[in-house]
Amino acid sequence: MKLRMALDDKLMDVRLRDRLVSEGKIKSAQVEDYLKSLGDEEGNYTKVEDNSSESTEQ
């Protein structure tokens, strides 16, 4: 079951899906359905500040 989910996720990987749609391996409607099925993650994050520029300046 986990393998099947991993393969489905790979089909919808942003780096691959446009090519797969153009090749006809998946349909645009499948991509739209997948995007609609994703949960809302707004607010589920941790803000991280980038202080690397301060430590590299001499």
CHARMM-style PDB file with segment names, atoms N, HN, CA, C and O in Angstrom:
ATOM      1  N   MET     1       0.820  -1.198   0.000  1.00  0.00      PROA
ATOM      2  CA  MET     1       0.000   0.000   0.000  1.00  0.00      PROA
ATOM      3  C   MET     1       0.860   1.256   0.000  1.00  0.00      PROA
ATOM      4  O   MET     1       0.538   2.213  -0.705  1.00  0.00      PROA
ATOM      5  N   LYS     2       1.937   1.282   0.764  1.00  0.00      PROA
ATOM      6  HN  LYS     2       2.199   0.505   1.337  1.00  0.00      PROA
ATOM      7  CA  LYS     2       2.801   2.451   0.805  1.00  0.00      PROA
ATOM      8  C   LYS     2       3.467   2.690  -0.540  1.00  0.00      PROA
ATOM      9  O   LYS     2       3.647   3.838  -0.944  1.00  0.00      PROA
ATOM     10  N   LEU     3       3.831   1.631  -1.232  1.00  0.00      PROA
ATOM     11  HN  LEU     3       3.684   0.698  -0.903  1.00  0.00      PROA
ATOM     12  CA  LEU     3       4.457   1.761  -2.538  1.00  0.00      PROA
ATOM     13  C   LEU     3       3.502   2.410  -3.527  1.00  0.00      PROA
ATOM     14  O   LEU     3       3.907   3.256  -4.324  1.00  0.00      PROA
ATOM     15  N   ARG     4       2.242   2.016  -3.480  1.00  0.00      PROA
ATOM     16  HN  ARG     4       1.912   1.329  -2.833  1.00  0.00      PROA
ATOM     17  CA  ARG     4       1.242   2.586  -4.391  1.00  0.00      PROA
ATOM     18  C   ARG     4       1.096   4.091  -4.148  1.00  0.00      PROA
ATOM     19  O   ARG     4       1.016   4.870  -5.098  1.00  0.00      PROA
ATOM     20  N   MET     5       1.063   4.494  -2.889  1.00  0.00      PROA
ATOM     21  HN  MET     5       1.128   3.861  -2.117  1.00  0.00      PROA
ATOM     22  CA  MET     5       0.941   5.917  -2.571  1.00  0.00      PROA
ATOM     23  C   MET     5       2.175   6.682  -3.050  1.00  0.00      PROA
ATOM     24  O   MET     5       2.058   7.801  -3.548  1.00  0.00      PROA
ATOM     25  N   ALA     6       3.340   6.088  -2.903  1.00  0.00      PROA
ATOM     26  HN  ALA     6       3.435   5.179  -2.498  1.00  0.00      PROA
ATOM     27  CA  ALA     6       4.574   6.730  -3.351  1.00  0.00      PROA
ATOM     28  C   ALA     6       4.565   6.905  -4.866  1.00  0.00      PROA
ATOM     29  O   ALA     6       4.991   7.941  -5.375  1.00  0.00      PROA
ATOM     30  N   LEU     7       4.086   5.910  -5.576  1.00  0.00      PROA
ATOM     31  HN  LEU     7       3.740   5.069  -5.163  1.00  0.00      PROA
ATOM     32  CA  LEU     7       4.014   6.015  -7.038  1.00  0.00      PROA
ATOM     33  C   LEU     7       3.010   7.074  -7.466  1.00  0.00      PROA
ATOM     34  O   LEU     7       3.260   7.814  -8.418  1.00  0.00      PROA
ATOM     35  N   ASP     8       1.878   7.156  -6.777  1.00  0.00      PROA
ATOM     36  HN  ASP     8       1.675   6.555  -6.004  1.00  0.00      PROA
ATOM     37  CA  ASP     8       0.885   8.189  -7.086  1.00  0.00      PROA
ATOM     38  C   ASP     8       1.453   9.579  -6.833  1.00  0.00      PROA
ATOM     39  O   ASP     8       1.241  10.496  -7.626  1.00  0.00      PROA
ATOM     40  N   ASP     9       2.168   9.732  -5.735  1.00  0.00      PROA
ATOM     41  HN  ASP     9       2.340   8.987  -5.090  1.00  0.00      PROA
ATOM     42  CA  ASP     9       2.792  11.022  -5.430  1.00  0.00      PROA
ATOM     43  C   ASP     9       3.828  11.391  -6.484  1.00  0.00      PROA
ATOM     44  O   ASP     9       3.964  12.559  -6.847  1.00  0.00      PROA
ATOM     45  N   LYS    10       4.546  10.407  -6.966  1.00  0.00      PROA
ATOM     46  HN  LYS    10       4.436   9.458  -6.671  1.00  0.00      PROA
ATOM     47  CA  LYS    10       5.567  10.666  -7.991  1.00  0.00      PROA
ATOM     48  C   LYS    10       4.919  11.150  -9.280  1.00  0.00      PROA
ATOM     49  O   LYS    10       5.475  12.012  -9.961  1.00  0.00      PROA
ATOM     50  N   LEU    11       3.767  10.617  -9.622  1.00  0.00      PROA
ATOM     51  HN  LEU    11       3.316   9.917  -9.069  1.00  0.00      PROA
ATOM     52  CA  LEU    11       3.049  11.067 -10.821  1.00  0.00      PROA
ATOM     53  C   LEU    11       2.678  12.539 -10.724  1.00  0.00      PROA
ATOM     54  O   LEU    11       2.648  13.243 -11.733  1.00  0.00      PROA
ATOM     55  N   MET    12       2.399  13.001  -9.529  1.00  0.00      PROA
ATOM     56  HN  MET    12       2.423  12.429  -8.709  1.00  0.00      PROA
ATOM     57  CA  MET    12       1.961  14.381  -9.345  1.00  0.00      PROA
ATOM     58  C   MET    12       3.101  15.302  -8.913  1.00  0.00      PROA
ATOM     59  O   MET    12       2.865  16.462  -8.576  1.00  0.00      PROA
ATOM     60  N   ASP    13       4.317  14.801  -8.922  1.00  0.00      PROA
ATOM     61  HN  ASP    13       4.509  13.858  -9.196  1.00  0.00      PROA
ATOM     62  CA  ASP    13       5.477  15.621  -8.582  1.00  0.00      PROA
ATOM     63  C   ASP    13       5.564  16.780  -9.568  1.00  0.00      PROA
ATOM     64  O   ASP    13       5.527  16.568 -10.780  1.00  0.00      PROA
ATOM     65  N   VAL    14       5.679  17.984  -9.063  1.00  0.00      PROA
ATOM     66  HN  VAL    14       5.709  18.156  -8.078  1.00  0.00      PROA
ATOM     67  CA  VAL    14       5.689  19.183  -9.903  1.00  0.00      PROA
ATOM     68  C   VAL    14       6.810  19.128 -10.938  1.00  0.00      PROA
ATOM     69  O   VAL    14       6.695  19.738 -12.002  1.00  0.00      PROA
ATOM     70  N   ARG    15       7.882  18.415 -10.647  1.00  0.00      PROA
ATOM     71  HN  ARG    15       7.976  17.920  -9.783  1.00  0.00      PROA
ATOM     72  CA  ARG    15       9.002  18.313 -11.586  1.00  0.00      PROA
ATOM     73  C   ARG    15       8.694  17.374 -12.734  1.00  0.00      PROA
ATOM     74  O   ARG    15       9.379  17.418 -13.756  1.00  0.00      PROA
ATOM     75  N   LEU    16       7.677  16.519 -12.597  1.00  0.00      PROA
ATOM     76  HN  LEU    16       7.121  16.484 -11.766  1.00  0.00      PROA
ATOM     77  CA  LEU    16       7.366  15.524 -13.624  1.00  0.00      PROA
ATOM     78  C   LEU    16       6.003  15.695 -14.274  1.00  0.00      PROA
ATOM     79  O   LEU    16       5.823  15.323 -15.434  1.00  0.00      PROA
ATOM     80  N   ARG    17       5.046  16.247 -13.553  1.00  0.00      PROA
ATOM     81  HN  ARG    17       5.192  16.549 -12.611  1.00  0.00      PROA
ATOM     82  CA  ARG    17       3.660  16.173 -14.017  1.00  0.00      PROA
ATOM     83  C   ARG    17       3.395  16.879 -15.325  1.00  0.00      PROA
ATOM     84  O   ARG    17       2.601  16.380 -16.123  1.00  0.00      PROA
ATOM     85  N   ASP    18       4.019  18.019 -15.592  1.00  0.00      PROA
ATOM     86  HN  ASP    18       4.664  18.424 -14.944  1.00  0.00      PROA
ATOM     87  CA  ASP    18       3.775  18.707 -16.861  1.00  0.00      PROA
ATOM     88  C   ASP    18       4.219  17.850 -18.040  1.00  0.00      PROA
ATOM     89  O   ASP    18       3.540  17.785 -19.065  1.00  0.00      PROA
ATOM     90  N   ARG    19       5.353  17.201 -17.884  1.00  0.00      PROA
ATOM     91  HN  ARG    19       5.904  17.253 -17.051  1.00  0.00      PROA
ATOM     92  CA  ARG    19       5.828  16.316 -18.951  1.00  0.00      PROA
ATOM     93  C   ARG    19       4.893  15.119 -19.121  1.00  0.00      PROA
ATOM     94  O   ARG    19       4.594  14.720 -20.247  1.00  0.00      PROA
ATOM     95  N   LEU    20       4.433  14.548 -18.010  1.00  0.00      PROA
ATOM     96  HN  LEU    20       4.676  14.872 -17.096  1.00  0.00      PROA
ATOM     97  CA  LEU    20       3.538  13.400 -18.076  1.00  0.00      PROA
ATOM     98  C   LEU    20       2.205  13.773 -18.719  1.00  0.00      PROA
ATOM     99  O   LEU    20       1.624  12.974 -19.452  1.00  0.00      PROA
ATOM    100  N   VAL    21       1.720  14.982 -18.448  1.00  0.00      PROA
ATOM    101  HN  VAL    21       2.193  15.632 -17.852  1.00  0.00      PROA
ATOM    102  CA  VAL    21       0.482  15.450 -19.076  1.00  0.00      PROA
ATOM    103  C   VAL    21       0.705  15.612 -20.580  1.00  0.00      PROA
ATOM    104  O   VAL    21      -0.127  15.183 -21.379  1.00  0.00      PROA
ATOM    105  N   SER    22       1.815  16.223 -20.965  1.00  0.00      PROA
ATOM    106  HN  SER    22       2.491  16.572 -20.315  1.00  0.00      PROA
ATOM    107  CA  SER    22       2.075  16.439 -22.389  1.00  0.00      PROA
ATOM    108  C   SER    22       2.279  15.125 -23.138  1.00  0.00      PROA
ATOM    109  O   SER    22       1.977  15.034 -24.328  1.00  0.00      PROA
ATOM    110  N   GLU    23       2.786  14.118 -22.453  1.00  0.00      PROA
ATOM    111  HN  GLU    23       3.032  14.192 -21.486  1.00  0.00      PROA
ATOM    112  CA  GLU    23       2.963  12.802 -23.072  1.00  0.00      PROA
ATOM    113  C   GLU    23       1.676  11.980 -23.047  1.00  0.00      PROA
ATOM    114  O   GLU    23       1.616  10.908 -23.650  1.00  0.00      PROA
ATOM    115  N   GLY    24       0.649  12.471 -22.356  1.00  0.00      PROA
ATOM    116  HN  GLY    24       0.698  13.341 -21.867  1.00  0.00      PROA
ATOM    117  CA  GLY    24      -0.620  11.762 -22.294  1.00  0.00      PROA
ATOM    118  C   GLY    24      -0.660  10.640 -21.282  1.00  0.00      PROA
ATOM    119  O   GLY    24      -1.589   9.832 -21.295  1.00  0.00      PROA
ATOM    120  N   LYS    25       0.325  10.570 -20.407  1.00  0.00      PROA
ATOM    121  HN  LYS    25       1.080  11.226 -20.396  1.00  0.00      PROA
ATOM    122  CA  LYS    25       0.367   9.507 -19.399  1.00  0.00      PROA
ATOM    123  C   LYS    25      -0.581   9.781 -18.246  1.00  0.00      PROA
ATOM    124  O   LYS    25      -1.086   8.850 -17.618  1.00  0.00      PROA
ATOM    125  N   ILE    26      -0.825  11.056 -17.965  1.00  0.00      PROA
ATOM    126  HN  ILE    26      -0.416  11.812 -18.475  1.00  0.00      PROA
ATOM    127  CA  ILE    26      -1.871  11.440 -17.015  1.00  0.00      PROA
ATOM    128  C   ILE    26      -2.675  12.580 -17.646  1.00  0.00      PROA
ATOM    129  O   ILE    26      -2.193  13.265 -18.549  1.00  0.00      PROA
ATOM    130  N   LYS    27      -3.881  12.770 -17.169  1.00  0.00      PROA
ATOM    131  HN  LYS    27      -4.272  12.214 -16.435  1.00  0.00      PROA
ATOM    132  CA  LYS    27      -4.755  13.805 -17.726  1.00  0.00      PROA
ATOM    133  C   LYS    27      -4.770  15.028 -16.823  1.00  0.00      PROA
ATOM    134  O   LYS    27      -4.557  14.934 -15.614  1.00  0.00      PROA
ATOM    135  N   SER    28      -5.026  16.174 -17.436  1.00  0.00      PROA
ATOM    136  HN  SER    28      -5.199  16.251 -18.418  1.00  0.00      PROA
ATOM    137  CA  SER    28      -5.108  17.424 -16.672  1.00  0.00      PROA
ATOM    138  C   SER    28      -6.169  17.330 -15.585  1.00  0.00      PROA
ATOM    139  O   SER    28      -6.004  17.884 -14.498  1.00  0.00      PROA
ATOM    140  N   ALA    29      -7.249  16.634 -15.877  1.00  0.00      PROA
ATOM    141  HN  ALA    29      -7.383  16.184 -16.760  1.00  0.00      PROA
ATOM    142  CA  ALA    29      -8.316  16.472 -14.887  1.00  0.00      PROA
ATOM    143  C   ALA    29      -7.814  15.714 -13.658  1.00  0.00      PROA
ATOM    144  O   ALA    29      -8.233  16.006 -12.538  1.00  0.00      PROA
ATOM    145  N   GLN    30      -6.927  14.751 -13.858  1.00  0.00      PROA
ATOM    146  HN  GLN    30      -6.587  14.513 -14.768  1.00  0.00      PROA
ATOM    147  CA  GLN    30      -6.352  14.011 -12.731  1.00  0.00      PROA
ATOM    148  C   GLN    30      -5.517  14.946 -11.857  1.00  0.00      PROA
ATOM    149  O   GLN    30      -5.554  14.861 -10.630  1.00  0.00      PROA
ATOM    150  N   VAL    31      -4.773  15.828 -12.497  1.00  0.00      PROA
ATOM    151  HN  VAL    31      -4.743  15.897 -13.494  1.00  0.00      PROA
ATOM    152  CA  VAL    31      -3.951  16.777 -11.747  1.00  0.00      PROA
ATOM    153  C   VAL    31      -4.845  17.707 -10.944  1.00  0.00      PROA
ATOM    154  O   VAL    31      -4.579  17.961  -9.769  1.00  0.00      PROA
ATOM    155  N   GLU    32      -5.904  18.218 -11.565  1.00  0.00      PROA
ATOM    156  HN  GLU    32      -6.120  18.012 -12.520  1.00  0.00      PROA
ATOM    157  CA  GLU    32      -6.837  19.106 -10.863  1.00  0.00      PROA
ATOM    158  C   GLU    32      -7.494  18.405  -9.682  1.00  0.00      PROA
ATOM    159  O   GLU    32      -7.616  18.988  -8.605  1.00  0.00      PROA
ATOM    160  N   ASP    33      -7.915  17.168  -9.873  1.00  0.00      PROA
ATOM    161  HN  ASP    33      -7.816  16.694 -10.748  1.00  0.00      PROA
ATOM    162  CA  ASP    33      -8.535  16.407  -8.780  1.00  0.00      PROA
ATOM    163  C   ASP    33      -7.547  16.201  -7.635  1.00  0.00      PROA
ATOM    164  O   ASP    33      -7.910  16.314  -6.464  1.00  0.00      PROA
ATOM    165  N   TYR    34      -6.306  15.900  -7.980  1.00  0.00      PROA
ATOM    166  HN  TYR    34      -6.011  15.808  -8.931  1.00  0.00      PROA
ATOM    167  CA  TYR    34      -5.278  15.699  -6.963  1.00  0.00      PROA
ATOM    168  C   TYR    34      -5.053  16.978  -6.161  1.00  0.00      PROA
ATOM    169  O   TYR    34      -4.978  16.943  -4.933  1.00  0.00      PROA
ATOM    170  N   LEU    35      -4.944  18.111  -6.865  1.00  0.00      PROA
ATOM    171  HN  LEU    35      -5.005  18.139  -7.863  1.00  0.00      PROA
ATOM    172  CA  LEU    35      -4.712  19.377  -6.181  1.00  0.00      PROA
ATOM    173  C   LEU    35      -5.884  19.757  -5.279  1.00  0.00      PROA
ATOM    174  O   LEU    35      -5.682  20.326  -4.206  1.00  0.00      PROA
ATOM    175  N   LYS    36      -7.093  19.449  -5.703  1.00  0.00      PROA
ATOM    176  HN  LYS    36      -7.257  18.987  -6.575  1.00  0.00      PROA
ATOM    177  CA  LYS    36      -8.269  19.741  -4.882  1.00  0.00      PROA
ATOM    178  C   LYS    36      -8.328  18.841  -3.653  1.00  0.00      PROA
ATOM    179  O   LYS    36      -8.893  19.228  -2.631  1.00  0.00      PROA
ATOM    180  N   SER    37      -7.747  17.641  -3.744  1.00  0.00      PROA
ATOM    181  HN  SER    37      -7.288  17.327  -4.575  1.00  0.00      PROA
ATOM    182  CA  SER    37      -7.804  16.695  -2.626  1.00  0.00      PROA
ATOM    183  C   SER    37      -6.770  17.003  -1.543  1.00  0.00      PROA
ATOM    184  O   SER    37      -6.857  16.465  -0.440  1.00  0.00      PROA
ATOM    185  N   LEU    38      -5.801  17.855  -1.841  1.00  0.00      PROA
ATOM    186  HN  LEU    38      -5.730  18.292  -2.738  1.00  0.00      PROA
ATOM    187  CA  LEU    38      -4.777  18.188  -0.850  1.00  0.00      PROA
ATOM    188  C   LEU    38      -5.383  19.000   0.284  1.00  0.00      PROA
ATOM    189  O   LEU    38      -6.241  19.855   0.064  1.00  0.00      PROA
ATOM    190  N   GLY    39      -4.934  18.727   1.473  1.00  0.00      PROA
ATOM    191  HN  GLY    39      -4.236  18.033   1.651  1.00  0.00      PROA
ATOM    192  CA  GLY    39      -5.425  19.444   2.646  1.00  0.00      PROA
ATOM    193  C   GLY    39      -4.846  20.849   2.732  1.00  0.00      PROA
ATOM    194  O   GLY    39      -3.796  21.137   2.157  1.00  0.00      PROA
ATOM    195  N   ASP    40      -5.533  21.705   3.446  1.00  0.00      PROA
ATOM    196  HN  ASP    40      -6.386  21.471   3.913  1.00  0.00      PROA
ATOM    197  CA  ASP    40      -5.087  23.076   3.647  1.00  0.00      PROA
ATOM    198  C   ASP    40      -4.065  23.085   4.782  1.00  0.00      PROA
ATOM    199  O   ASP    40      -4.383  22.713   5.912  1.00  0.00      PROA
ATOM    200  N   GLU    41      -2.865  23.500   4.486  1.00  0.00      PROA
ATOM    201  HN  GLU    41      -2.606  23.802   3.569  1.00  0.00      PROA
ATOM    202  CA  GLU    41      -1.784  23.504   5.470  1.00  0.00      PROA
ATOM    203  C   GLU    41      -1.447  24.918   5.942  1.00  0.00      PROA
ATOM    204  O   GLU    41      -0.416  25.128   6.581  1.00  0.00      PROA
ATOM    205  N   GLU    42      -2.301  25.879   5.634  1.00  0.00      PROA
ATOM    206  HN  GLU    42      -3.139  25.708   5.115  1.00  0.00      PROA
ATOM    207  CA  GLU    42      -2.047  27.254   6.061  1.00  0.00      PROA
ATOM    208  C   GLU    42      -1.984  27.307   7.579  1.00  0.00      PROA
ATOM    209  O   GLU    42      -2.853  26.771   8.267  1.00  0.00      PROA
ATOM    210  N   GLY    43      -0.972  27.943   8.084  1.00  0.00      PROA
ATOM    211  HN  GLY    43      -0.266  28.378   7.525  1.00  0.00      PROA
ATOM    212  CA  GLY    43      -0.806  28.057   9.523  1.00  0.00      PROA
ATOM    213  C   GLY    43      -0.040  26.898  10.143  1.00  0.00      PROA
ATOM    214  O   GLY    43       0.274  26.927  11.333  1.00  0.00      PROA
ATOM    215  N   ASN    44       0.260  25.892   9.357  1.00  0.00      PROA
ATOM    216  HN  ASN    44       0.005  25.868   8.390  1.00  0.00      PROA
ATOM    217  CA  ASN    44       0.985  24.722   9.861  1.00  0.00      PROA
ATOM    218  C   ASN    44       2.443  24.838   9.422  1.00  0.00      PROA
ATOM    219  O   ASN    44       2.924  24.060   8.598  1.00  0.00      PROA
ATOM    220  N   TYR    45       3.129  25.818   9.986  1.00  0.00      PROA
ATOM    221  HN  TYR    45       2.738  26.450  10.656  1.00  0.00      PROA
ATOM    222  CA  TYR    45       4.510  26.048   9.619  1.00  0.00      PROA
ATOM    223  C   TYR    45       5.265  26.642  10.802  1.00  0.00      PROA
ATOM    224  O   TYR    45       4.671  27.068  11.793  1.00  0.00      PROA
ATOM    225  N   THR    46       6.565  26.657  10.674  1.00  0.00      PROA
ATOM    226  HN  THR    46       7.047  26.311   9.869  1.00  0.00      PROA
ATOM    227  CA  THR    46       7.432  27.290  11.658  1.00  0.00      PROA
ATOM    228  C   THR    46       8.289  28.303  10.929  1.00  0.00      PROA
ATOM    229  O   THR    46       8.963  27.962   9.957  1.00  0.00      PROA
ATOM    230  N   LYS    47       8.273  29.540  11.385  1.00  0.00      PROA
ATOM    231  HN  LYS    47       7.726  29.818  12.175  1.00  0.00      PROA
ATOM    232  CA  LYS    47       9.063  30.583  10.744  1.00  0.00      PROA
ATOM    233  C   LYS    47      10.512  30.451  11.198  1.00  0.00      PROA
ATOM    234  O   LYS    47      10.804  30.345  12.389  1.00  0.00      PROA
ATOM    235  N   VAL    48      11.406  30.460  10.221  1.00  0.00      PROA
ATOM    236  HN  VAL    48      11.169  30.545   9.254  1.00  0.00      PROA
ATOM    237  CA  VAL    48      12.832  30.353  10.501  1.00  0.00      PROA
ATOM    238  C   VAL    48      13.494  31.590   9.935  1.00  0.00      PROA
ATOM    239  O   VAL    48      13.309  31.930   8.767  1.00  0.00      PROA
ATOM    240  N   GLU    49      14.264  32.257  10.770  1.00  0.00      PROA
ATOM    241  HN  GLU    49      14.414  31.980  11.719  1.00  0.00      PROA
ATOM    242  CA  GLU    49      14.948  33.465  10.312  1.00  0.00      PROA
ATOM    243  C   GLU    49      16.321  33.100   9.775  1.00  0.00      PROA
ATOM    244  O   GLU    49      17.008  32.239  10.326  1.00  0.00      PROA
ATOM    245  N   ASP    50      16.712  33.760   8.699  1.00  0.00      PROA
ATOM    246  HN  ASP    50      16.154  34.459   8.252  1.00  0.00      PROA
ATOM    247  CA  ASP    50      18.011  33.522   8.064  1.00  0.00      PROA
ATOM    248  C   ASP    50      19.010  34.558   8.573  1.00  0.00      PROA
ATOM    249  O   ASP    50      18.944  35.733   8.213  1.00  0.00      PROA
ATOM    250  N   ASN    51      19.927  34.107   9.405  1.00  0.00      PROA
ATOM    251  HN  ASN    51      19.981  33.152   9.697  1.00  0.00      PROA
ATOM    252  CA  ASN    51      20.956  34.979   9.948  1.00  0.00      PROA
ATOM    253  C   ASN    51      22.315  34.669   9.346  1.00  0.00      PROA
ATOM    254  O   ASN    51      23.335  35.107   9.877  1.00  0.00      PROA
ATOM    255  N   SER    52      22.350  33.929   8.257  1.00  0.00      PROA
ATOM    256  HN  SER    52      21.520  33.573   7.826  1.00  0.00      PROA
ATOM    257  CA  SER    52      23.626  33.501   7.678  1.00  0.00      PROA
ATOM    258  C   SER    52      24.426  34.669   7.128  1.00  0.00      PROA
ATOM    259  O   SER    52      25.656  34.623   7.153  1.00  0.00      PROA
ATOM    260  N   SER    53      23.777  35.715   6.632  1.00  0.00      PROA
ATOM    261  HN  SER    53      22.778  35.753   6.611  1.00  0.00      PROA
ATOM    262  CA  SER    53      24.522  36.856   6.075  1.00  0.00      PROA
ATOM    263  C   SER    53      25.269  37.612   7.173  1.00  0.00      PROA
ATOM    264  O   SER    53      26.337  38.171   6.920  1.00  0.00      PROA
ATOM    265  N   GLU    54      24.728  37.635   8.368  1.00  0.00      PROA
ATOM    266  HN  GLU    54      23.860  37.182   8.573  1.00  0.00      PROA
ATOM    267  CA  GLU    54      25.404  38.312   9.478  1.00  0.00      PROA
ATOM    268  C   GLU    54      26.656  37.580   9.906  1.00  0.00      PROA
ATOM    269  O   GLU    54      27.652  38.212  10.257  1.00  0.00      PROA
ATOM    270  N   SER    55      26.625  36.266   9.885  1.00  0.00      PROA
ATOM    271  HN  SER    55      25.815  35.752   9.601  1.00  0.00      PROA
ATOM    272  CA  SER    55      27.786  35.503  10.356  1.00  0.00      PROA
ATOM    273  C   SER    55      28.890  35.415   9.306  1.00  0.00      PROA
ATOM    274  O   SER    55      30.032  35.116   9.654  1.00  0.00      PROA
ATOM    275  N   THR    56      28.587  35.667   8.032  1.00  0.00      PROA
ATOM    276  HN  THR    56      27.660  35.910   7.749  1.00  0.00      PROA
ATOM    277  CA  THR    56      29.624  35.569   6.991  1.00  0.00      PROA
ATOM    278  C   THR    56      30.296  36.917   6.732  1.00  0.00      PROA
ATOM    279  O   THR    56      31.347  36.961   6.093  1.00  0.00      PROA
ATOM    280  N   GLU    57      29.711  38.017   7.216  1.00  0.00      PROA
ATOM    281  HN  GLU    57      28.857  37.981   7.735  1.00  0.00      PROA
ATOM    282  CA  GLU    57      30.315  39.334   7.032  1.00  0.00      PROA
ATOM    283  C   GLU    57      31.477  39.491   8.001  1.00  0.00      PROA
ATOM    284  O   GLU    57      31.415  39.044   9.146  1.00  0.00      PROA
ATOM    285  N   GLN    58      32.551  40.142   7.516  1.00  0.00      PROA
ATOM    286  HN  GLN    58      32.601  40.506   6.585  1.00  0.00      PROA
ATOM    287  CA  GLN    58      33.714  40.312   8.389  1.00  0.00      PROA
ATOM    288  C   GLN    58      34.066  41.777   8.511  1.00  0.00      PROA
ATOM    289  OT1 GLN    58      35.020  42.127   9.206  1.00  0.00      PROA
TER     290      GLN     58
END
